[in-house]
Amino acid sequence: MAGIYIHVPYCRQACSYCNFHFSVSRRTQADFINAICKEIGLQRTFFDSLHMEGGRPVLKTLYFGGGTPSILSISDLLKIIGRLDACFSLDAVEEITLEANPDDLTMEYLVALKQTRVNRLSIGIQSFHLSDLKYMNRVHSPAQAFQSIKNANKAGFENISIDLIYGTPTMNDTMWRENLEYILDLGIPHISAYALTVENKTPLEYMIRKGRQAPVLDDHIARQFNIMQKMMQKYGYLHYEISNFALPGHFSKHNLSYWQGVPYLGIGPSAHSYKNQQRFWNIANTSAYIDSVEKGESPHTSEILSETQALNEYVMTSLRTMWGCDLDNVAARWGNTRVDAIRRMAQKFIDKGLLEEMGSNLIITAKGKLFADGIAADLFE
């Protein structure tokens, strides 16, 4: 079974660090909802090689990301979910996630949302400290962050994930520990924590370059990453992916499909899809996306991965997880010669305690997780 990602490209305010496709203008929103529903119809055969039920491909997960999906009204969400159910079978769906900003999660909105099929919330809190929120140009306040969690629990949502960002110059180690303690004390079952990255052509990159904001320092990031690893382990959370921690039984089922190579379909401007060693990506322009779909044209570009590209992608994504790179799988798909090459290149990292071989799996150690992308790149063919 597979998953679908819906990209909602609207935000109330631009975060200074964000380089995703989004807009603070909502003038195209009504046309966008119609275009999403039409693209769902255009893509109804995407999963035809998978398990079918009543003539429709069976979905396991659905994920509303963005942007800020919680900016949509309940009626808009129901319209999209209804269209999905007409083209794909949602009868066996296990997880429907909505990314949300704290300021959108009023009690009224959450009570109505609970009546839909959405059963998981991913709340973009980033920090409970005002200085950090101002540095990142987040629209919500610390009070709204706390209230959104309280409201979600009161409305009956138990499957909740919180997004945090570490490494901001405004946040010392004590503040970072406080951010983690707040969430741990609340018993939140899933945490996604990302190092603040200064992307090109973002407001943050411009302000740092002009000396208007303090720079982001690698040693600051590394120290807070290590603090997080130790605290989460102490509280029984599994570090199942470089940026994700969960209590047992609370992994993000949708995101696991990305890391495990399961086919997925992306709907909406800038959304990505994958199946049969082929990648697809939609145009990252909302107006152009709407125009294309209205003409009945699929708004995507695609590429077929070479065997080397597919192998390297598997190495990269698998090493990010707690299960690691399965060398038996590599042998079955790409041959023993490639396994031998990976083992040779991995040895220096094993000697340094950054990698370990457990059975047929190469797994990055706690010490090595800070260097995961570099280790994976060194193992590329």
C-alpha positions in Angstrom: 0.0 0.0 0.0 1.2 3.5 -0.7 0.8 7.1 0.4 -0.2 10.5 -1.0 1.2 13.9 -0.1 -0.8 17.1 -0.7 1.2 20.3 -0.8 -0.7 23.4 0.4 1.4 26.4 -0.6 -0.1 29.1 1.6 1.2 30.8 4.8 0.1 33.7 6.9 3.7 35.0 7.2 7.1 34.0 5.7 9.5 32.3 8.1 13.0 33.8 7.5 14.6 30.4 7.0 12.1 28.7 4.7 13.0 27.7 1.1 9.9 25.6 0.4 7.4 26.7 -2.2 4.8 28.9 -0.5 2.9 32.2 -0.8 1.5 34.7 1.7 -1.1 35.7 -0.9 -4.2 33.6 -0.9 -6.0 35.0 -3.9 -5.6 31.8 -5.8 -6.8 29.5 -3.0 -10.3 28.7 -4.4 -8.8 27.8 -7.8 -6.1 25.9 -6.0 -8.6 23.6 -4.2 -10.3 22.9 -7.5 -7.0 22.2 -9.2 -6.0 19.8 -6.4 -9.2 17.9 -6.9 -8.7 17.8 -10.6 -5.1 16.6 -10.4 -6.2 13.8 -8.1 -8.4 12.6 -10.9 -5.6 13.0 -13.4 -3.4 10.8 -11.2 -5.9 8.1 -10.3 -3.9 5.5 -12.3 -0.6 6.3 -10.7 -0.7 3.3 -8.4 -2.5 0.9 -10.8 0.2 -1.8 -10.3 -0.5 -1.9 -6.5 -3.2 -3.6 -4.5 -6.7 -2.6 -5.7 -10.0 -2.6 -3.9 -13.2 -1.9 -5.7 -11.3 -0.7 -8.8 -9.3 1.8 -6.7 -5.7 1.7 -5.5 -5.5 1.1 -1.7 -3.8 3.9 0.3 -2.1 3.5 3.6 -1.3 7.1 4.4 -2.2 10.6 3.5 -0.2 13.7 4.4 -1.2 17.4 4.1 2.1 19.4 4.1 3.1 22.8 3.1 3.1 25.7 3.5 0.5 25.7 6.2 -2.3 23.2 5.6 -4.2 24.3 8.7 -4.9 27.5 6.8 -7.5 25.6 4.9 -11.1 25.5 6.1 -12.6 22.2 7.2 -14.9 22.3 4.1 -11.8 22.6 1.9 -10.2 19.6 3.6 -13.3 17.6 3.3 -13.6 18.4 -0.4 -10.0 17.1 -1.0 -10.5 14.0 1.1 -13.8 13.3 -0.6 -12.2 13.5 -4.0 -9.3 11.3 -2.9 -11.8 8.7 -1.6 -13.5 8.7 -5.0 -10.3 7.9 -6.8 -8.4 5.9 -4.2 -9.6 3.6 -1.5 -9.2 5.1 2.0 -10.9 2.2 3.7 -7.6 0.8 5.0 -5.9 4.1 5.5 -3.9 4.1 8.8 -2.7 7.6 9.1 -3.9 11.0 7.8 -1.6 13.8 9.0 -2.2 17.5 8.9 0.7 19.9 9.4 -0.5 22.9 11.5 0.7 26.1 12.9 -0.2 26.8 16.6 -2.2 30.0 15.8 -4.6 28.0 13.6 -5.4 25.4 16.2 -8.4 27.0 18.0 -10.7 24.8 20.0 -13.4 25.4 17.4 -11.2 24.3 14.5 -9.9 21.2 16.3 -13.3 20.0 17.3 -14.4 20.2 13.7 -11.2 18.6 12.5 -11.7 15.7 14.8 -14.9 14.9 12.9 -13.0 14.4 9.7 -10.7 11.5 8.9 -7.6 13.4 10.0 -6.1 11.4 12.9 -2.6 12.8 13.3 -1.3 16.4 13.9 2.1 17.7 13.1 2.4 21.1 14.9 5.1 23.5 13.8 6.1 25.0 17.1 9.9 25.3 16.5 10.5 26.9 19.9 8.7 27.9 23.1 10.9 31.0 23.5 9.9 34.3 22.0 13.5 35.3 21.1 13.8 32.3 18.8 10.4 32.8 17.3 11.3 36.4 16.4 14.6 35.4 14.9 12.8 32.9 12.7 9.9 35.3 12.0 7.4 32.9 13.2 3.8 34.2 13.4 2.8 32.5 16.7 3.7 33.3 20.3 4.9 30.9 23.0 1.5 31.1 24.7 -0.2 30.0 21.4 2.3 27.1 21.2 1.3 25.8 24.6 -2.4 26.4 24.0 -2.4 24.6 20.7 -1.2 21.4 22.4 -3.7 21.8 25.2 -6.5 22.3 22.6 -5.4 19.3 20.6 -5.5 17.0 23.6 -8.8 18.4 24.7 -10.3 17.8 21.2 -9.2 14.2 21.4 -6.1 14.1 19.3 -3.5 11.7 20.8 -1.3 11.1 17.8 0.6 14.3 17.8 4.0 15.3 16.5 5.9 18.5 17.3 8.4 20.2 15.1 11.4 21.9 16.8 14.4 23.8 15.4 17.7 23.9 17.2 20.9 25.8 16.6 19.4 29.3 16.5 21.9 31.9 17.8 19.2 33.2 20.2 18.8 29.8 21.9 21.4 28.7 24.5 21.7 25.1 25.7 19.5 25.7 28.7 16.7 27.1 26.5 17.1 24.1 24.2 16.8 21.7 27.1 13.7 23.6 28.3 12.1 23.2 24.8 12.7 19.4 25.0 11.5 19.2 28.6 8.2 21.0 27.8 7.4 18.4 25.2 8.6 15.4 27.2 6.6 16.5 30.2 3.5 16.7 28.0 4.1 13.1 26.8 4.1 14.1 23.1 4.8 10.7 21.3 6.7 12.1 18.3 9.2 14.8 17.8 10.8 16.1 14.6 13.8 18.3 15.3 15.8 20.1 12.6 19.0 22.0 12.7 18.5 25.5 11.5 19.9 25.6 8.0 20.7 28.9 6.2 19.4 28.3 2.7 20.4 30.4 -0.3 18.0 33.2 -1.3 16.1 33.2 2.0 15.5 36.3 4.1 17.7 34.7 6.8 20.6 34.2 4.5 20.3 37.8 3.3 20.1 39.2 6.8 23.2 37.2 8.0 25.1 38.3 5.0 24.3 41.9 5.7 25.2 41.6 9.4 21.6 42.2 10.5 21.2 38.8 12.2 23.7 36.6 14.1 25.2 33.7 12.1 24.4 30.1 12.7 27.4 28.2 14.1 28.2 24.5 13.4 29.6 23.8 16.9 26.4 25.3 18.4 24.3 22.9 16.3 26.4 19.9 17.1 26.3 20.5 20.8 22.5 20.8 20.8 22.1 17.8 18.6 24.1 15.7 21.2 22.0 17.2 24.1 18.9 16.1 22.2 20.1 12.5 21.5 20.9 12.0 25.2 17.6 13.4 26.5 15.4 11.6 24.1 17.1 8.3 24.8 16.7 8.9 28.6 13.0 9.3 28.1 12.6 6.1 26.0 12.3 7.7 22.6 13.7 5.8 19.6 15.9 7.9 17.3 14.5 6.1 14.2 15.6 8.7 11.7 18.2 11.5 11.9 15.6 14.2 12.5 12.9 12.1 14.1 12.3 10.6 17.5 9.2 8.6 18.6 7.9 6.5 21.4 7.5 2.8 20.3 4.5 2.5 18.0 4.4 6.2 17.0 6.7 6.4 13.9 5.4 8.6 11.1 4.0 5.9 8.8 3.9 8.3 5.9 7.4 9.5 6.1 8.7 6.0 6.5 7.6 5.4 2.9 10.1 8.0 1.8 13.0 6.4 3.6 12.1 2.8 2.7 11.5 3.4 -1.0 7.8 2.7 -1.0 5.9 4.4 -3.9 4.2 7.7 -3.1 2.3 10.3 -5.0 2.6 14.1 -4.6 -0.3 16.3 -5.4 0.0 20.1 -5.7 2.6 22.7 -6.7 6.3 21.5 -6.1 5.1 18.1 -4.8 7.3 15.1 -5.6 6.4 11.5 -6.4 8.2 8.2 -6.8 7.6 4.7 -8.2 9.5 2.0 -10.1 12.8 3.8 -9.8 11.3 7.0 -11.4 11.0 10.4 -9.8 8.4 13.1 -10.6 8.1 16.7 -9.5 5.4 19.2 -10.1 6.1 22.8 -11.2 6.9 25.0 -8.2 4.6 27.9 -9.2 1.0 27.9 -8.0 -0.5 29.9 -10.8 1.3 27.9 -13.5 0.2 24.7 -11.6 -3.4 25.7 -11.6 -3.3 26.7 -15.3 -1.7 23.4 -16.3 -4.2 21.2 -14.4 -7.2 23.3 -15.7 -6.1 22.3 -19.2 -6.1 18.7 -18.2 -2.3 18.5 -18.3 -0.2 16.8 -15.7 2.1 19.6 -14.3 5.1 17.4 -13.6 8.6 16.6 -14.9 10.2 13.2 -14.4 13.4 11.3 -14.6 14.3 7.6 -14.5 17.1 6.9 -12.0 20.1 5.0 -13.3 21.2 1.9 -11.3 23.9 3.9 -9.7 21.6 6.8 -8.8 19.1 4.3 -7.3 21.8 2.6 -5.3 23.2 5.9 -4.0 19.7 7.1 -3.1 19.0 3.8 -1.2 22.3 4.2 0.7 21.5 7.8 1.6 17.9 7.3 2.8 18.5 3.9 4.6 21.5 5.2 6.6 19.4 8.0 8.0 17.2 5.4 9.8 17.8 3.2 12.8 17.6 0.1 10.6 20.5 1.2 8.4 21.6 0.0 5.0 20.7 -3.7 4.4 23.6 -5.2 2.4 21.5 -8.3 1.6 19.1 -6.0 -0.1 22.0 -4.3 -2.0 23.2 -7.7 -3.1 19.8 -8.7 -4.4 19.2 -5.5 -6.3 22.7 -4.4 -7.4 25.0 -7.4 -6.9 27.7 -8.6 -4.6 30.4 -6.5 -6.2 28.7 -3.3 -5.0 28.3 -4.8 -1.5 32.1 -5.5 -1.4 32.7 -1.9 -2.5 30.4 -0.4 0.2 32.1 -2.6 2.8 35.6 -1.4 1.8 34.5 2.3 1.9 32.7 1.8 5.2 35.6 0.3 7.1 37.2 3.6 7.9 33.9 4.8 9.5 33.6 1.5 11.4 37.2 2.0 12.8 36.3 5.5 14.0 33.1 4.2 15.7 30.8 6.1 13.3 29.4 3.0 11.7 28.7 -0.5 12.9 27.8 -3.7 11.0 25.0 -5.6 12.7 24.1 -8.8 10.8 23.7 -7.7 7.2 23.0 -4.1 8.1 25.3 -1.1 8.2 24.0 1.3 10.9 25.2 4.7 11.9 26.1 5.0 15.6 24.9 7.7 17.9 28.4 9.3 17.5 28.1 9.1 13.7 24.6 10.5 13.3 25.9 14.1 13.3 27.9 13.2 10.1 25.2 11.0 8.4 25.0 12.8 5.1 28.8 12.9 4.7 29.2 9.2 5.6 26.5 8.3 3.1 28.2 10.5 0.4 31.5 8.7 1.0 29.8 5.3 0.4 28.3 6.4 -2.9 29.2 4.6 -6.1 
